[in-house]
Amino acid sequence: NLSKTNNNLLGMKHPRQRPTTSLEEKNGYAYYSDWRSCVFDYMIWQSRYAKKLSVEEYYQKLADSYAEDTNYVKKLKEIVNGRI
C-alpha cells in the first residue's frame, strides 16, 4: 500500500538531516513524486551511511531498522547469492 500512496517502494522515512528526493512525510513515511525518486533517495542514503559498513554490518542494519520479516536478511542473502 505504501508504494501506491507514497511511491515509496522501500519503506523509507522522510529524513531530517540529509539530502533527499522525498517531498514530504505522508502516513509516517517519505512521500515521492514517483518510484524512481524513491530508489534514488535510497542511493543517497547508502552513499551517506552504508558505505562505511561491512557487508555483515549492512545486513545487520537492515535486520535492526528496516525489515519487519525476521527472515528478511536470510531471504535477501539467498537472492544475492543466486539461490532463488
VEXSEDO-864215 format. One record per residue: residue number from 1; residue in three letters; chain; x, y, z of N, C-alpha, C in turn. Coordinates in Angstrom, 1 decimal. Example, Ala and Ser with C-alpha at 12.3 -4.5 7.8 and 13.67 -1.06 7.14 Angstrom:
<nodes>
<node><i>1</i><aa>ALA</aa><ch>A</ch><n_c1>13.2</n_c1><n_c2>-5.7</n_c2><n_c3>7.8</n_c3><ca_c1>12.3</ca_c1><ca_c2>-4.5</ca_c2><ca_c3>7.8</ca_c3><c_c1>13.2</c_c1><c_c2>-3.3</c_c2><c_c3>7.8</c_c3></node>
<node><i>2</i><aa>SER</aa><ch>A</ch><n_c1>12.8</n_c1><n_c2>-2.2</n_c2><n_c3>7.1</n_c3><ca_c1>13.7</ca_c1><ca_c2>-1.1</ca_c2><ca_c3>7.1</ca_c3><c_c1>12.9</c_c1><c_c2>0.0</c_c2><c_c3>7.9</c_c3></node>
</nodes>
This chain:
<nodes>
<node><i>1</i><aa>ASN</aa><ch>A</ch><n_c1>0.8</n_c1><n_c2>-1.2</n_c2><n_c3>0.0</n_c3><ca_c1>0.0</ca_c1><ca_c2>0.0</ca_c2><ca_c3>0.0</ca_c3><c_c1>0.9</c_c1><c_c2>1.3</c_c2><c_c3>0.0</c_c3></node>
<node><i>2</i><aa>LEU</aa><ch>A</ch><n_c1>2.0</n_c1><n_c2>1.2</n_c2><n_c3>0.7</n_c3><ca_c1>2.9</ca_c1><ca_c2>2.4</ca_c2><ca_c3>0.8</ca_c3><c_c1>3.4</c_c1><c_c2>2.7</c_c2><c_c3>-0.6</c_c3></node>
<node><i>3</i><aa>SER</aa><ch>A</ch><n_c1>3.7</n_c1><n_c2>1.7</n_c2><n_c3>-1.4</n_c3><ca_c1>4.2</ca_c1><ca_c2>2.0</ca_c2><ca_c3>-2.8</ca_c3><c_c1>3.1</c_c1><c_c2>2.7</c_c2><c_c3>-3.6</c_c3></node>
<node><i>4</i><aa>LYS</aa><ch>A</ch><n_c1>1.9</n_c1><n_c2>2.5</n_c2><n_c3>-3.3</n_c3><ca_c1>0.8</ca_c1><ca_c2>3.1</ca_c2><ca_c3>-4.1</ca_c3><c_c1>0.5</c_c1><c_c2>4.5</c_c2><c_c3>-3.6</c_c3></node>
<node><i>5</i><aa>THR</aa><ch>A</ch><n_c1>0.5</n_c1><n_c2>4.7</n_c2><n_c3>-2.3</n_c3><ca_c1>0.1</ca_c1><ca_c2>6.0</ca_c2><ca_c3>-1.7</ca_c3><c_c1>1.2</c_c1><c_c2>7.0</c_c2><c_c3>-1.7</c_c3></node>
<node><i>6</i><aa>ASN</aa><ch>A</ch><n_c1>2.5</n_c1><n_c2>6.5</n_c2><n_c3>-1.5</n_c3><ca_c1>3.6</ca_c1><ca_c2>7.4</ca_c2><ca_c3>-1.3</ca_c3><c_c1>4.7</c_c1><c_c2>7.2</c_c2><c_c3>-2.4</c_c3></node>
<node><i>7</i><aa>ASN</aa><ch>A</ch><n_c1>4.5</n_c1><n_c2>6.3</n_c2><n_c3>-3.4</n_c3><ca_c1>5.5</ca_c1><ca_c2>6.0</ca_c2><ca_c3>-4.4</ca_c3><c_c1>6.8</c_c1><c_c2>5.6</c_c2><c_c3>-3.6</c_c3></node>
<node><i>8</i><aa>ASN</aa><ch>A</ch><n_c1>6.6</n_c1><n_c2>4.9</n_c2><n_c3>-2.5</n_c3><ca_c1>7.7</ca_c1><ca_c2>4.5</ca_c2><ca_c3>-1.6</ca_c3><c_c1>7.8</c_c1><c_c2>3.0</c_c2><c_c3>-1.6</c_c3></node>
<node><i>9</i><aa>LEU</aa><ch>A</ch><n_c1>8.7</n_c1><n_c2>2.5</n_c2><n_c3>-2.5</n_c3><ca_c1>8.9</ca_c1><ca_c2>1.0</ca_c2><ca_c3>-2.6</ca_c3><c_c1>9.7</c_c1><c_c2>0.4</c_c2><c_c3>-1.5</c_c3></node>
<node><i>10</i><aa>LEU</aa><ch>A</ch><n_c1>10.5</n_c1><n_c2>1.2</n_c2><n_c3>-0.7</n_c3><ca_c1>11.4</ca_c1><ca_c2>0.7</ca_c2><ca_c3>0.2</ca_c3><c_c1>11.2</c_c1><c_c2>1.0</c_c2><c_c3>1.6</c_c3></node>
<node><i>11</i><aa>GLY</aa><ch>A</ch><n_c1>10.1</n_c1><n_c2>1.6</n_c2><n_c3>2.0</n_c3><ca_c1>9.8</ca_c1><ca_c2>1.9</ca_c2><ca_c3>3.4</ca_c3><c_c1>10.6</c_c1><c_c2>3.0</c_c2><c_c3>3.9</c_c3></node>
<node><i>12</i><aa>MET</aa><ch>A</ch><n_c1>11.1</n_c1><n_c2>3.9</n_c2><n_c3>3.1</n_c3><ca_c1>12.0</ca_c1><ca_c2>5.0</ca_c2><ca_c3>3.5</ca_c3><c_c1>11.2</c_c1><c_c2>6.0</c_c2><c_c3>4.4</c_c3></node>
<node><i>13</i><aa>LYS</aa><ch>A</ch><n_c1>11.9</n_c1><n_c2>6.4</n_c2><n_c3>5.4</n_c3><ca_c1>11.3</ca_c1><ca_c2>7.5</ca_c2><ca_c3>6.3</ca_c3><c_c1>11.8</c_c1><c_c2>8.8</c_c2><c_c3>5.7</c_c3></node>
<node><i>14</i><aa>HIS</aa><ch>A</ch><n_c1>11.1</n_c1><n_c2>9.9</n_c2><n_c3>5.9</n_c3><ca_c1>11.5</ca_c1><ca_c2>11.2</ca_c2><ca_c3>5.5</ca_c3><c_c1>12.6</c_c1><c_c2>11.7</c_c2><c_c3>6.4</c_c3></node>
<node><i>15</i><aa>PRO</aa><ch>A</ch><n_c1>13.8</n_c1><n_c2>11.9</n_c2><n_c3>5.8</n_c3><ca_c1>15.0</ca_c1><ca_c2>12.3</ca_c2><ca_c3>6.6</ca_c3><c_c1>14.9</c_c1><c_c2>13.7</c_c2><c_c3>7.1</c_c3></node>
<node><i>16</i><aa>ARG</aa><ch>A</ch><n_c1>15.5</n_c1><n_c2>13.9</n_c2><n_c3>8.2</n_c3><ca_c1>15.6</ca_c1><ca_c2>15.3</ca_c2><ca_c3>8.9</ca_c3><c_c1>16.8</c_c1><c_c2>16.0</c_c2><c_c3>8.6</c_c3></node>
<node><i>17</i><aa>GLN</aa><ch>A</ch><n_c1>18.0</n_c1><n_c2>15.3</n_c2><n_c3>8.3</n_c3><ca_c1>19.2</ca_c1><ca_c2>16.0</ca_c2><ca_c3>8.2</ca_c3><c_c1>20.1</c_c1><c_c2>15.6</c_c2><c_c3>7.0</c_c3></node>
<node><i>18</i><aa>ARG</aa><ch>A</ch><n_c1>19.6</n_c1><n_c2>14.9</n_c2><n_c3>6.0</n_c3><ca_c1>20.4</ca_c1><ca_c2>14.6</ca_c2><ca_c3>4.9</ca_c3><c_c1>19.7</c_c1><c_c2>15.0</c_c2><c_c3>3.6</c_c3></node>
<node><i>19</i><aa>PRO</aa><ch>A</ch><n_c1>20.4</n_c1><n_c2>15.2</n_c2><n_c3>2.5</n_c3><ca_c1>19.7</ca_c1><ca_c2>15.5</ca_c2><ca_c3>1.2</ca_c3><c_c1>18.8</c_c1><c_c2>14.4</c_c2><c_c3>0.9</c_c3></node>
<node><i>20</i><aa>THR</aa><ch>A</ch><n_c1>17.7</n_c1><n_c2>14.7</n_c2><n_c3>0.2</n_c3><ca_c1>16.7</ca_c1><ca_c2>13.7</ca_c2><ca_c3>-0.1</ca_c3><c_c1>15.9</c_c1><c_c2>14.1</c_c2><c_c3>-1.3</c_c3></node>
<node><i>21</i><aa>THR</aa><ch>A</ch><n_c1>15.3</n_c1><n_c2>13.1</n_c2><n_c3>-1.9</n_c3><ca_c1>14.3</ca_c1><ca_c2>13.4</ca_c2><ca_c3>-3.0</ca_c3><c_c1>12.9</c_c1><c_c2>13.3</c_c2><c_c3>-2.5</c_c3></node>
<node><i>22</i><aa>SER</aa><ch>A</ch><n_c1>12.7</n_c1><n_c2>13.0</n_c2><n_c3>-1.2</n_c3><ca_c1>11.4</ca_c1><ca_c2>12.9</ca_c2><ca_c3>-0.6</ca_c3><c_c1>10.8</c_c1><c_c2>14.3</c_c2><c_c3>-0.6</c_c3></node>
<node><i>23</i><aa>LEU</aa><ch>A</ch><n_c1>9.5</n_c1><n_c2>14.4</n_c2><n_c3>-1.0</n_c3><ca_c1>8.9</ca_c1><ca_c2>15.7</ca_c2><ca_c3>-1.0</ca_c3><c_c1>8.3</c_c1><c_c2>16.1</c_c2><c_c3>0.4</c_c3></node>
<node><i>24</i><aa>GLU</aa><ch>A</ch><n_c1>7.9</n_c1><n_c2>15.1</n_c2><n_c3>1.2</n_c3><ca_c1>7.4</ca_c1><ca_c2>15.4</ca_c2><ca_c3>2.5</ca_c3><c_c1>7.2</c_c1><c_c2>14.0</c_c2><c_c3>3.2</c_c3></node>
<node><i>25</i><aa>GLU</aa><ch>A</ch><n_c1>6.7</n_c1><n_c2>14.1</n_c2><n_c3>4.4</n_c3><ca_c1>6.3</ca_c1><ca_c2>12.9</ca_c2><ca_c3>5.2</ca_c3><c_c1>4.8</c_c1><c_c2>12.8</c_c2><c_c3>5.0</c_c3></node>
<node><i>26</i><aa>LYS</aa><ch>A</ch><n_c1>4.4</n_c1><n_c2>11.6</n_c2><n_c3>4.7</n_c3><ca_c1>2.9</ca_c1><ca_c2>11.3</ca_c2><ca_c3>4.5</ca_c3><c_c1>2.7</c_c1><c_c2>9.9</c_c2><c_c3>5.0</c_c3></node>
<node><i>27</i><aa>ASN</aa><ch>A</ch><n_c1>1.7</n_c1><n_c2>9.7</n_c2><n_c3>5.9</n_c3><ca_c1>1.4</ca_c1><ca_c2>8.4</ca_c2><ca_c3>6.6</ca_c3><c_c1>2.6</c_c1><c_c2>7.9</c_c2><c_c3>7.3</c_c3></node>
<node><i>28</i><aa>GLY</aa><ch>A</ch><n_c1>3.5</n_c1><n_c2>8.8</n_c2><n_c3>7.8</n_c3><ca_c1>4.6</ca_c1><ca_c2>8.4</ca_c2><ca_c3>8.6</ca_c3><c_c1>5.9</c_c1><c_c2>8.0</c_c2><c_c3>7.8</c_c3></node>
<node><i>29</i><aa>TYR</aa><ch>A</ch><n_c1>5.8</n_c1><n_c2>8.1</n_c2><n_c3>6.5</n_c3><ca_c1>6.9</ca_c1><ca_c2>7.7</ca_c2><ca_c3>5.6</ca_c3><c_c1>7.2</c_c1><c_c2>8.8</c_c2><c_c3>4.6</c_c3></node>
<node><i>30</i><aa>ALA</aa><ch>A</ch><n_c1>8.3</n_c1><n_c2>8.6</n_c2><n_c3>3.9</n_c3><ca_c1>8.7</ca_c1><ca_c2>9.6</ca_c2><ca_c3>2.9</ca_c3><c_c1>7.7</c_c1><c_c2>9.5</c_c2><c_c3>1.7</c_c3></node>
<node><i>31</i><aa>TYR</aa><ch>A</ch><n_c1>7.3</n_c1><n_c2>10.6</n_c2><n_c3>1.2</n_c3><ca_c1>6.4</ca_c1><ca_c2>10.7</ca_c2><ca_c3>0.0</ca_c3><c_c1>7.3</c_c1><c_c2>11.1</c_c2><c_c3>-1.2</c_c3></node>
<node><i>32</i><aa>TYR</aa><ch>A</ch><n_c1>7.2</n_c1><n_c2>10.4</n_c2><n_c3>-2.3</n_c3><ca_c1>7.9</ca_c1><ca_c2>10.7</ca_c2><ca_c3>-3.5</ca_c3><c_c1>7.0</c_c1><c_c2>11.0</c_c2><c_c3>-4.7</c_c3></node>
<node><i>33</i><aa>SER</aa><ch>A</ch><n_c1>7.5</n_c1><n_c2>11.8</n_c2><n_c3>-5.6</n_c3><ca_c1>6.8</ca_c1><ca_c2>12.1</ca_c2><ca_c3>-6.8</ca_c3><c_c1>6.6</c_c1><c_c2>10.9</c_c2><c_c3>-7.7</c_c3></node>
<node><i>34</i><aa>ASP</aa><ch>A</ch><n_c1>7.5</n_c1><n_c2>10.0</n_c2><n_c3>-7.7</n_c3><ca_c1>7.4</ca_c1><ca_c2>8.7</ca_c2><ca_c3>-8.4</ca_c3><c_c1>8.4</c_c1><c_c2>7.7</c_c2><c_c3>-7.8</c_c3></node>
<node><i>35</i><aa>TRP</aa><ch>A</ch><n_c1>8.3</n_c1><n_c2>6.4</n_c2><n_c3>-8.2</n_c3><ca_c1>9.1</ca_c1><ca_c2>5.4</ca_c2><ca_c3>-7.6</ca_c3><c_c1>10.6</c_c1><c_c2>5.6</c_c2><c_c3>-7.9</c_c3></node>
<node><i>36</i><aa>ARG</aa><ch>A</ch><n_c1>10.9</n_c1><n_c2>6.2</n_c2><n_c3>-9.0</n_c3><ca_c1>12.4</ca_c1><ca_c2>6.4</ca_c2><ca_c3>-9.3</ca_c3><c_c1>13.0</c_c1><c_c2>7.3</c_c2><c_c3>-8.3</c_c3></node>
<node><i>37</i><aa>SER</aa><ch>A</ch><n_c1>12.3</n_c1><n_c2>8.3</n_c2><n_c3>-7.8</n_c3><ca_c1>12.8</ca_c1><ca_c2>9.2</ca_c2><ca_c3>-6.8</ca_c3><c_c1>13.0</c_c1><c_c2>8.5</c_c2><c_c3>-5.5</c_c3></node>
<node><i>38</i><aa>CYS</aa><ch>A</ch><n_c1>12.2</n_c1><n_c2>7.5</n_c2><n_c3>-5.2</n_c3><ca_c1>12.4</ca_c1><ca_c2>6.6</ca_c2><ca_c3>-4.0</ca_c3><c_c1>13.7</c_c1><c_c2>5.8</c_c2><c_c3>-4.1</c_c3></node>
<node><i>39</i><aa>VAL</aa><ch>A</ch><n_c1>13.9</n_c1><n_c2>5.2</n_c2><n_c3>-5.3</n_c3><ca_c1>15.2</ca_c1><ca_c2>4.4</ca_c2><ca_c3>-5.5</ca_c3><c_c1>16.4</c_c1><c_c2>5.3</c_c2><c_c3>-5.4</c_c3></node>
<node><i>40</i><aa>PHE</aa><ch>A</ch><n_c1>16.3</n_c1><n_c2>6.5</n_c2><n_c3>-6.0</n_c3><ca_c1>17.4</ca_c1><ca_c2>7.5</ca_c2><ca_c3>-6.0</ca_c3><c_c1>17.7</c_c1><c_c2>7.9</c_c2><c_c3>-4.5</c_c3></node>
<node><i>41</i><aa>ASP</aa><ch>A</ch><n_c1>16.6</n_c1><n_c2>8.1</n_c2><n_c3>-3.7</n_c3><ca_c1>16.8</ca_c1><ca_c2>8.5</ca_c2><ca_c3>-2.4</ca_c3><c_c1>17.5</c_c1><c_c2>7.4</c_c2><c_c3>-1.6</c_c3></node>
<node><i>42</i><aa>TYR</aa><ch>A</ch><n_c1>17.2</n_c1><n_c2>6.2</n_c2><n_c3>-1.9</n_c3><ca_c1>17.9</ca_c1><ca_c2>5.0</ca_c2><ca_c3>-1.2</ca_c3><c_c1>19.4</c_c1><c_c2>5.1</c_c2><c_c3>-1.6</c_c3></node>
<node><i>43</i><aa>MET</aa><ch>A</ch><n_c1>19.7</n_c1><n_c2>5.4</n_c2><n_c3>-2.8</n_c3><ca_c1>21.1</ca_c1><ca_c2>5.5</ca_c2><ca_c3>-3.2</ca_c3><c_c1>21.8</c_c1><c_c2>6.6</c_c2><c_c3>-2.4</c_c3></node>
<node><i>44</i><aa>ILE</aa><ch>A</ch><n_c1>21.1</n_c1><n_c2>7.7</n_c2><n_c3>-2.2</n_c3><ca_c1>21.6</ca_c1><ca_c2>8.8</ca_c2><ca_c3>-1.4</ca_c3><c_c1>21.9</c_c1><c_c2>8.3</c_c2><c_c3>0.0</c_c3></node>
<node><i>45</i><aa>TRP</aa><ch>A</ch><n_c1>20.9</n_c1><n_c2>7.6</n_c2><n_c3>0.6</n_c3><ca_c1>21.1</ca_c1><ca_c2>7.1</ca_c2><ca_c3>2.0</ca_c3><c_c1>22.3</c_c1><c_c2>6.1</c_c2><c_c3>2.0</c_c3></node>
<node><i>46</i><aa>GLN</aa><ch>A</ch><n_c1>22.4</n_c1><n_c2>5.3</n_c2><n_c3>1.0</n_c3><ca_c1>23.5</ca_c1><ca_c2>4.3</ca_c2><ca_c3>1.0</ca_c3><c_c1>24.9</c_c1><c_c2>5.0</c_c2><c_c3>0.9</c_c3></node>
<node><i>47</i><aa>SER</aa><ch>A</ch><n_c1>25.0</n_c1><n_c2>6.0</n_c2><n_c3>0.0</n_c3><ca_c1>26.2</ca_c1><ca_c2>6.7</ca_c2><ca_c3>-0.1</ca_c3><c_c1>26.6</c_c1><c_c2>7.5</c_c2><c_c3>1.1</c_c3></node>
<node><i>48</i><aa>ARG</aa><ch>A</ch><n_c1>25.7</n_c1><n_c2>7.9</n_c2><n_c3>1.9</n_c3><ca_c1>25.9</ca_c1><ca_c2>8.7</ca_c2><ca_c3>3.1</ca_c3><c_c1>26.2</c_c1><c_c2>7.8</c_c2><c_c3>4.3</c_c3></node>
<node><i>49</i><aa>TYR</aa><ch>A</ch><n_c1>25.5</n_c1><n_c2>6.7</n_c2><n_c3>4.5</n_c3><ca_c1>25.6</ca_c1><ca_c2>5.9</ca_c2><ca_c3>5.7</ca_c3><c_c1>26.1</c_c1><c_c2>4.5</c_c2><c_c3>5.5</c_c3></node>
<node><i>50</i><aa>ALA</aa><ch>A</ch><n_c1>25.7</n_c1><n_c2>3.8</n_c2><n_c3>4.4</n_c3><ca_c1>26.0</ca_c1><ca_c2>2.4</ca_c2><ca_c3>4.2</ca_c3><c_c1>27.4</c_c1><c_c2>2.2</c_c2><c_c3>3.7</c_c3></node>
<node><i>51</i><aa>LYS</aa><ch>A</ch><n_c1>28.0</n_c1><n_c2>3.1</n_c2><n_c3>3.1</n_c3><ca_c1>29.3</ca_c1><ca_c2>2.9</ca_c2><ca_c3>2.5</ca_c3><c_c1>30.4</c_c1><c_c2>2.6</c_c2><c_c3>3.6</c_c3></node>
<node><i>52</i><aa>LYS</aa><ch>A</ch><n_c1>30.1</n_c1><n_c2>3.0</n_c2><n_c3>4.8</n_c3><ca_c1>31.1</ca_c1><ca_c2>2.8</ca_c2><ca_c3>5.9</ca_c3><c_c1>31.0</c_c1><c_c2>1.5</c_c2><c_c3>6.5</c_c3></node>
<node><i>53</i><aa>LEU</aa><ch>A</ch><n_c1>29.9</n_c1><n_c2>0.7</n_c2><n_c3>6.2</n_c3><ca_c1>29.6</ca_c1><ca_c2>-0.6</ca_c2><ca_c3>6.8</ca_c3><c_c1>30.2</c_c1><c_c2>-1.7</c_c2><c_c3>6.0</c_c3></node>
<node><i>54</i><aa>SER</aa><ch>A</ch><n_c1>30.6</n_c1><n_c2>-2.8</n_c2><n_c3>6.8</n_c3><ca_c1>31.0</ca_c1><ca_c2>-4.0</ca_c2><ca_c3>6.1</ca_c3><c_c1>29.7</c_c1><c_c2>-4.7</c_c2><c_c3>5.6</c_c3></node>
<node><i>55</i><aa>VAL</aa><ch>A</ch><n_c1>29.8</n_c1><n_c2>-5.7</n_c2><n_c3>4.8</n_c3><ca_c1>28.6</ca_c1><ca_c2>-6.4</ca_c2><ca_c3>4.3</ca_c3><c_c1>27.8</c_c1><c_c2>-6.9</c_c2><c_c3>5.4</c_c3></node>
<node><i>56</i><aa>GLU</aa><ch>A</ch><n_c1>28.4</n_c1><n_c2>-7.5</n_c2><n_c3>6.4</n_c3><ca_c1>27.7</ca_c1><ca_c2>-8.1</ca_c2><ca_c3>7.5</ca_c3><c_c1>27.0</c_c1><c_c2>-7.0</c_c2><c_c3>8.4</c_c3></node>
<node><i>57</i><aa>GLU</aa><ch>A</ch><n_c1>27.7</n_c1><n_c2>-5.9</n_c2><n_c3>8.6</n_c3><ca_c1>27.2</ca_c1><ca_c2>-4.7</ca_c2><ca_c3>9.3</ca_c3><c_c1>25.9</c_c1><c_c2>-4.2</c_c2><c_c3>8.6</c_c3></node>
<node><i>58</i><aa>TYR</aa><ch>A</ch><n_c1>26.0</n_c1><n_c2>-4.2</n_c2><n_c3>7.2</n_c3><ca_c1>24.9</ca_c1><ca_c2>-3.7</ca_c2><ca_c3>6.4</ca_c3><c_c1>23.7</c_c1><c_c2>-4.6</c_c2><c_c3>6.6</c_c3></node>
<node><i>59</i><aa>TYR</aa><ch>A</ch><n_c1>23.9</n_c1><n_c2>-5.9</n_c2><n_c3>6.5</n_c3><ca_c1>22.8</ca_c1><ca_c2>-6.8</ca_c2><ca_c3>6.7</ca_c3><c_c1>22.2</c_c1><c_c2>-6.7</c_c2><c_c3>8.1</c_c3></node>
<node><i>60</i><aa>GLN</aa><ch>A</ch><n_c1>23.1</n_c1><n_c2>-6.5</n_c2><n_c3>9.1</n_c3><ca_c1>22.6</ca_c1><ca_c2>-6.3</ca_c2><ca_c3>10.5</ca_c3><c_c1>21.8</c_c1><c_c2>-5.0</c_c2><c_c3>10.6</c_c3></node>
<node><i>61</i><aa>LYS</aa><ch>A</ch><n_c1>22.2</n_c1><n_c2>-3.9</n_c2><n_c3>10.0</n_c3><ca_c1>21.4</ca_c1><ca_c2>-2.7</ca_c2><ca_c3>10.0</ca_c3><c_c1>20.1</c_c1><c_c2>-2.9</c_c2><c_c3>9.3</c_c3></node>
<node><i>62</i><aa>LEU</aa><ch>A</ch><n_c1>20.0</n_c1><n_c2>-3.6</n_c2><n_c3>8.2</n_c3><ca_c1>18.7</ca_c1><ca_c2>-3.9</ca_c2><ca_c3>7.6</ca_c3><c_c1>17.8</c_c1><c_c2>-4.7</c_c2><c_c3>8.6</c_c3></node>
<node><i>63</i><aa>ALA</aa><ch>A</ch><n_c1>18.4</n_c1><n_c2>-5.7</n_c2><n_c3>9.3</n_c3><ca_c1>17.7</ca_c1><ca_c2>-6.5</ca_c2><ca_c3>10.2</ca_c3><c_c1>17.1</c_c1><c_c2>-5.7</c_c2><c_c3>11.4</c_c3></node>
<node><i>64</i><aa>ASP</aa><ch>A</ch><n_c1>18.0</n_c1><n_c2>-4.7</n_c2><n_c3>11.9</n_c3><ca_c1>17.6</ca_c1><ca_c2>-3.9</ca_c2><ca_c3>13.0</ca_c3><c_c1>16.6</c_c1><c_c2>-2.8</c_c2><c_c3>12.7</c_c3></node>
<node><i>65</i><aa>SER</aa><ch>A</ch><n_c1>16.8</n_c1><n_c2>-2.2</n_c2><n_c3>11.6</n_c3><ca_c1>16.0</ca_c1><ca_c2>-1.0</ca_c2><ca_c3>11.3</ca_c3><c_c1>15.1</c_c1><c_c2>-1.0</c_c2><c_c3>10.1</c_c3></node>
<node><i>66</i><aa>TYR</aa><ch>A</ch><n_c1>15.1</n_c1><n_c2>-2.0</n_c2><n_c3>9.3</n_c3><ca_c1>14.3</ca_c1><ca_c2>-2.0</ca_c2><ca_c3>8.1</ca_c3><c_c1>13.3</c_c1><c_c2>-3.1</c_c2><c_c3>8.0</c_c3></node>
<node><i>67</i><aa>ALA</aa><ch>A</ch><n_c1>13.8</n_c1><n_c2>-4.3</n_c2><n_c3>8.2</n_c3><ca_c1>13.0</ca_c1><ca_c2>-5.5</ca_c2><ca_c3>8.0</ca_c3><c_c1>11.9</c_c1><c_c2>-5.7</c_c2><c_c3>9.0</c_c3></node>
<node><i>68</i><aa>GLU</aa><ch>A</ch><n_c1>10.7</n_c1><n_c2>-6.0</n_c2><n_c3>8.6</n_c3><ca_c1>9.7</ca_c1><ca_c2>-6.4</ca_c2><ca_c3>9.5</ca_c3><c_c1>9.7</c_c1><c_c2>-8.0</c_c2><c_c3>9.6</c_c3></node>
<node><i>69</i><aa>ASP</aa><ch>A</ch><n_c1>10.0</n_c1><n_c2>-8.6</n_c2><n_c3>8.5</n_c3><ca_c1>10.1</ca_c1><ca_c2>-10.1</ca_c2><ca_c3>8.5</ca_c3><c_c1>11.4</c_c1><c_c2>-10.5</c_c2><c_c3>9.2</c_c3></node>
<node><i>70</i><aa>THR</aa><ch>A</ch><n_c1>11.3</n_c1><n_c2>-11.4</n_c2><n_c3>10.2</n_c3><ca_c1>12.5</ca_c1><ca_c2>-11.8</ca_c2><ca_c3>10.9</ca_c3><c_c1>13.4</c_c1><c_c2>-12.7</c_c2><c_c3>10.0</c_c3></node>
<node><i>71</i><aa>ASN</aa><ch>A</ch><n_c1>12.9</n_c1><n_c2>-13.2</n_c2><n_c3>8.9</n_c3><ca_c1>13.8</ca_c1><ca_c2>-13.9</ca_c2><ca_c3>7.9</ca_c3><c_c1>14.2</c_c1><c_c2>-13.1</c_c2><c_c3>6.7</c_c3></node>
<node><i>72</i><aa>TYR</aa><ch>A</ch><n_c1>14.0</n_c1><n_c2>-11.8</n_c2><n_c3>6.8</n_c3><ca_c1>14.3</ca_c1><ca_c2>-10.9</ca_c2><ca_c3>5.7</ca_c3><c_c1>15.8</c_c1><c_c2>-11.0</c_c2><c_c3>5.2</c_c3></node>
<node><i>73</i><aa>VAL</aa><ch>A</ch><n_c1>16.7</n_c1><n_c2>-10.9</n_c2><n_c3>6.2</n_c3><ca_c1>18.1</ca_c1><ca_c2>-11.0</ca_c2><ca_c3>5.8</ca_c3><c_c1>18.5</c_c1><c_c2>-12.3</c_c2><c_c3>5.2</c_c3></node>
<node><i>74</i><aa>LYS</aa><ch>A</ch><n_c1>18.0</n_c1><n_c2>-13.4</n_c2><n_c3>5.8</n_c3><ca_c1>18.2</ca_c1><ca_c2>-14.7</ca_c2><ca_c3>5.2</ca_c3><c_c1>17.8</c_c1><c_c2>-14.8</c_c2><c_c3>3.8</c_c3></node>
<node><i>75</i><aa>LYS</aa><ch>A</ch><n_c1>16.5</n_c1><n_c2>-14.3</n_c2><n_c3>3.6</n_c3><ca_c1>16.0</ca_c1><ca_c2>-14.4</ca_c2><ca_c3>2.2</ca_c3><c_c1>16.8</c_c1><c_c2>-13.5</c_c2><c_c3>1.3</c_c3></node>
<node><i>76</i><aa>LEU</aa><ch>A</ch><n_c1>17.2</n_c1><n_c2>-12.3</n_c2><n_c3>1.7</n_c3><ca_c1>18.0</ca_c1><ca_c2>-11.4</ca_c2><ca_c3>0.9</ca_c3><c_c1>19.3</c_c1><c_c2>-12.0</c_c2><c_c3>0.5</c_c3></node>
<node><i>77</i><aa>LYS</aa><ch>A</ch><n_c1>20.0</n_c1><n_c2>-12.7</n_c2><n_c3>1.5</n_c3><ca_c1>21.2</ca_c1><ca_c2>-13.3</ca_c2><ca_c3>1.2</ca_c3><c_c1>21.1</c_c1><c_c2>-14.4</c_c2><c_c3>0.2</c_c3></node>
<node><i>78</i><aa>GLU</aa><ch>A</ch><n_c1>20.0</n_c1><n_c2>-15.2</n_c2><n_c3>0.2</n_c3><ca_c1>19.7</ca_c1><ca_c2>-16.2</ca_c2><ca_c3>-0.8</ca_c3><c_c1>19.5</c_c1><c_c2>-15.6</c_c2><c_c3>-2.2</c_c3></node>
<node><i>79</i><aa>ILE</aa><ch>A</ch><n_c1>18.9</n_c1><n_c2>-14.5</n_c2><n_c3>-2.2</n_c3><ca_c1>18.7</ca_c1><ca_c2>-13.8</ca_c2><ca_c3>-3.5</ca_c3><c_c1>20.0</c_c1><c_c2>-13.3</c_c2><c_c3>-4.0</c_c3></node>
<node><i>80</i><aa>VAL</aa><ch>A</ch><n_c1>20.8</n_c1><n_c2>-12.7</n_c2><n_c3>-3.2</n_c3><ca_c1>22.1</ca_c1><ca_c2>-12.1</ca_c2><ca_c3>-3.6</ca_c3><c_c1>23.1</c_c1><c_c2>-13.2</c_c2><c_c3>-4.0</c_c3></node>
<node><i>81</i><aa>ASN</aa><ch>A</ch><n_c1>23.0</n_c1><n_c2>-14.4</n_c2><n_c3>-3.4</n_c3><ca_c1>23.9</ca_c1><ca_c2>-15.5</ca_c2><ca_c3>-3.7</ca_c3><c_c1>23.3</c_c1><c_c2>-16.4</c_c2><c_c3>-4.8</c_c3></node>
<node><i>82</i><aa>GLY</aa><ch>A</ch><n_c1>22.2</n_c1><n_c2>-16.0</n_c2><n_c3>-5.4</n_c3><ca_c1>21.7</ca_c1><ca_c2>-16.7</ca_c2><ca_c3>-6.5</ca_c3><c_c1>21.0</c_c1><c_c2>-18.1</c_c2><c_c3>-6.2</c_c3></node>
<node><i>83</i><aa>ARG</aa><ch>A</ch><n_c1>20.6</n_c1><n_c2>-18.2</n_c2><n_c3>-5.0</n_c3><ca_c1>19.9</ca_c1><ca_c2>-19.4</ca_c2><ca_c3>-4.6</ca_c3><c_c1>18.4</c_c1><c_c2>-19.4</c_c2><c_c3>-4.8</c_c3></node>
<node><i>84</i><aa>ILE</aa><ch>A</ch><n_c1>17.9</n_c1><n_c2>-18.3</n_c2><n_c3>-5.2</n_c3><ca_c1>16.5</ca_c1><ca_c2>-18.2</ca_c2><ca_c3>-5.5</ca_c3><c_c1>16.3</c_c1><c_c2>-17.8</c_c2><c_c3>-7.0</c_c3></node>
</nodes>
